[in-house]
Every structure is written in structure tokens, then in C-alpha cells.
Amino acid sequence: MNVMNELFSIEEVDDFVSNHHLAFLYISRTNCSVCHALLPKIKEVMGDFPKIQLSLVNADHVPAIAGHLSIFTVPVIILYVDGKEILREARFVHVEQFREKVKKVYSLTQQ
């Protein structure tokens, strides 16, 4: 099972993305009800993809993340392959559609 660690700086985010073949960021805020409702569903989906490394960024703790990643709302979920952003979803995420998109990217990276 992949574990979701929290990152606390732009440098940690950049290091995380650049040091993992498959890197996933979940960006949220403390008082965001959508963020807190979506997180367990996303964790469940990501459990099907054990090679993807997961991290959480609280935009309240890392306010510069918004400008750094061009984030205008939360939650935002971003999947990187070899440091390149491949998939981004924001605010209202359709979980099953998201699962299918991740499955497609994941299968292509495992060949």
C-alpha cells in the first residue's frame, strides 16, 4: 500500500516530483470540506496503483504552492511521470473517471 506523506515546502514538492518515476500530489486546504470528503476516495483509487508515490500538500501550510503550480482552487490532484505533469483534476473530481485516466497512464508506464 502506498503511503501519503505531507510536504511542507516548494523544495520538498519539487524534490518529490523529480525523484519519483510516478508522483502524485493531492493539494488541499484545512477548511475545505470537498478536500476532506474526496481524500479517502482518492486514497482508495490510488491503492490500485502501488508504484505511484503519493504526497499531500496543505496550501495553508505552503501558500506559495498556488503560484508555483498555477492552482486556483482546491482540491487539486496532479499525476507526474518522470517529472512531467500528465494528469490534473480540480475541485469536483469524478472518481471513476479519474480511476480510468490513472489506469491508462499507469498501464502505459509499466510497458
Secondary structure, DSSP 8 states (H G I E B T S, - for coil): ---EEEE-SHHHHHHHHHT-SEEEEEEE-TT-HHHHHHHHHHHHHHTT-TTSEEEEEETTT-TTHHHHTT--SS-EEEEEETTEEEEEEESS--HHHHHHHHHHHHHHHT-
